Amino acid sequence: MTENNQKSKLSFLQYVNTVILTAIGIIAALIFTTISDVRKNQGEFSKDIIRITTIQETNRDNIEKLDVRVKALELDYVTTLKDWIDANYVRKPQK
């Protein structure tokens, strides 16, 4: 009876071991798939970040150029603008 009992315990432990190994294999496959998807998404996001950074730098440079141009126009044409306003704008008498 002890030999039969040992065989049944051994058989039960083999089944338990098989179930545990199968579960570990399934979990490992899920983890591998998830990590693979994360790596793929991370690669796409890094490409998008590089593209956005490039666009942002270009926009910043263009804004700086426009700012310099506007400041130059403001400084050059302030007196011309004042003269035009004085010539073309009818002021109301102040009380």
C-alpha positions as YAML, in Angstrom:
chain: A
units: angstrom
residues:
- id: 1
  name: MET
  ca: [0.00, 0.00, 0.00]
- id: 2
  name: THR
  ca: [2.81, 2.39, 0.69]
- id: 3
  name: GLU
  ca: [4.26, 1.75, -2.73]
- id: 4
  name: ASN
  ca: [0.89, 2.37, -4.34]
- id: 5
  name: ASN
  ca: [0.44, 5.46, -2.16]
- id: 6
  name: GLN
  ca: [3.87, 6.76, -3.19]
- id: 7
  name: LYS
  ca: [3.06, 6.18, -6.87]
- id: 8
  name: SER
  ca: [-0.18, 8.10, -6.58]
- id: 9
  name: LYS
  ca: [1.58, 10.95, -4.75]
- id: 10
  name: LEU
  ca: [4.29, 10.97, -7.39]
- id: 11
  name: SER
  ca: [1.70, 10.98, -10.17]
- id: 12
  name: PHE
  ca: [-0.20, 13.80, -8.46]
- id: 13
  name: LEU
  ca: [3.01, 15.83, -8.05]
- id: 14
  name: GLN
  ca: [3.82, 15.28, -11.73]
- id: 15
  name: TYR
  ca: [0.41, 16.66, -12.69]
- id: 16
  name: VAL
  ca: [0.83, 19.63, -10.35]
- id: 17
  name: ASN
  ca: [4.32, 20.23, -11.75]
- id: 18
  name: THR
  ca: [2.98, 20.07, -15.32]
- id: 19
  name: VAL
  ca: [0.19, 22.53, -14.49]
- id: 20
  name: ILE
  ca: [2.62, 24.95, -12.83]
- id: 21
  name: LEU
  ca: [5.08, 24.75, -15.73]
- id: 22
  name: THR
  ca: [2.26, 25.28, -18.23]
- id: 23
  name: ALA
  ca: [1.03, 28.33, -16.30]
- id: 24
  name: ILE
  ca: [4.57, 29.74, -16.14]
- id: 25
  name: GLY
  ca: [4.97, 29.17, -19.87]
- id: 26
  name: ILE
  ca: [1.70, 30.96, -20.64]
- id: 27
  name: ILE
  ca: [2.61, 33.89, -18.36]
- id: 28
  name: ALA
  ca: [6.07, 34.10, -19.95]
- id: 29
  name: ALA
  ca: [4.52, 34.18, -23.43]
- id: 30
  name: LEU
  ca: [2.11, 36.97, -22.37]
- id: 31
  name: ILE
  ca: [4.97, 38.97, -20.85]
- id: 32
  name: PHE
  ca: [7.06, 38.54, -23.99]
- id: 33
  name: THR
  ca: [4.16, 39.69, -26.20]
- id: 34
  name: THR
  ca: [3.48, 42.70, -23.97]
- id: 35
  name: ILE
  ca: [7.14, 43.73, -23.90]
- id: 36
  name: SER
  ca: [7.35, 43.36, -27.66]
- id: 37
  name: ASP
  ca: [4.33, 45.65, -28.12]
- id: 38
  name: VAL
  ca: [5.77, 48.19, -25.66]
- id: 39
  name: ARG
  ca: [9.08, 48.26, -27.54]
- id: 40
  name: LYS
  ca: [7.30, 48.78, -30.86]
- id: 41
  name: ASN
  ca: [5.17, 51.60, -29.43]
- id: 42
  name: GLN
  ca: [8.19, 53.19, -27.79]
- id: 43
  name: GLY
  ca: [10.01, 53.21, -31.13]
- id: 44
  name: GLU
  ca: [7.05, 54.91, -32.82]
- id: 45
  name: PHE
  ca: [6.72, 57.46, -30.00]
- id: 46
  name: SER
  ca: [10.43, 58.30, -30.18]
- id: 47
  name: LYS
  ca: [10.09, 58.93, -33.93]
- id: 48
  name: ASP
  ca: [7.10, 61.20, -33.26]
- id: 49
  name: ILE
  ca: [8.99, 63.08, -30.54]
- id: 50
  name: ILE
  ca: [11.94, 63.66, -32.88]
- id: 51
  name: ARG
  ca: [9.57, 64.91, -35.59]
- id: 52
  name: ILE
  ca: [7.74, 67.20, -33.16]
- id: 53
  name: THR
  ca: [11.04, 68.52, -31.79]
- id: 54
  name: THR
  ca: [12.24, 69.31, -35.31]
- id: 55
  name: ILE
  ca: [9.00, 71.13, -36.13]
- id: 56
  name: GLN
  ca: [9.17, 73.01, -32.83]
- id: 57
  name: GLU
  ca: [12.75, 74.16, -33.51]
- id: 58
  name: THR
  ca: [11.80, 75.31, -37.00]
- id: 59
  name: ASN
  ca: [8.79, 77.22, -35.66]
- id: 60
  name: ARG
  ca: [10.89, 78.81, -32.91]
- id: 61
  name: ASP
  ca: [13.47, 79.97, -35.47]
- id: 62
  name: ASN
  ca: [10.75, 81.38, -37.73]
- id: 63
  name: ILE
  ca: [9.15, 83.21, -34.81]
- id: 64
  name: GLU
  ca: [12.49, 84.71, -33.83]
- id: 65
  name: LYS
  ca: [13.03, 85.93, -37.40]
- id: 66
  name: LEU
  ca: [9.54, 87.44, -37.54]
- id: 67
  name: ASP
  ca: [10.04, 89.09, -34.16]
- id: 68
  name: VAL
  ca: [13.23, 90.75, -35.37]
- id: 69
  name: ARG
  ca: [11.47, 91.94, -38.53]
- id: 70
  name: VAL
  ca: [8.47, 93.33, -36.61]
- id: 71
  name: LYS
  ca: [10.72, 95.15, -34.14]
- id: 72
  name: ALA
  ca: [12.69, 96.66, -37.02]
- id: 73
  name: LEU
  ca: [9.46, 97.78, -38.71]
- id: 74
  name: GLU
  ca: [8.15, 99.24, -35.48]
- id: 75
  name: LEU
  ca: [11.30, 101.23, -34.89]
- id: 76
  name: ASP
  ca: [11.56, 102.41, -38.49]
- id: 77
  name: TYR
  ca: [7.95, 103.42, -39.00]
- id: 78
  name: VAL
  ca: [6.90, 104.87, -35.64]
- id: 79
  name: THR
  ca: [7.39, 108.46, -36.78]
- id: 80
  name: THR
  ca: [5.80, 107.72, -40.16]
- id: 81
  name: LEU
  ca: [2.81, 106.17, -38.40]
- id: 82
  name: LYS
  ca: [2.47, 109.16, -36.06]
- id: 83
  name: ASP
  ca: [2.58, 111.56, -38.98]
- id: 84
  name: TRP
  ca: [-0.07, 109.57, -40.86]
- id: 85
  name: ILE
  ca: [-2.32, 109.49, -37.79]
- id: 86
  name: ASP
  ca: [-1.94, 113.26, -37.31]
- id: 87
  name: ALA
  ca: [-2.74, 113.85, -40.98]
- id: 88
  name: ASN
  ca: [-5.69, 111.47, -41.32]
- id: 89
  name: TYR
  ca: [-7.34, 111.23, -37.91]
- id: 90
  name: VAL
  ca: [-9.72, 113.91, -36.79]
- id: 91
  name: ARG
  ca: [-9.38, 114.38, -33.08]
- id: 92
  name: LYS
  ca: [-12.32, 115.31, -30.93]
- id: 93
  name: PRO
  ca: [-11.81, 118.37, -28.83]
- id: 94
  name: GLN
  ca: [-11.16, 117.47, -25.20]
- id: 95
  name: LYS
  ca: [-13.40, 118.93, -22.55]
...
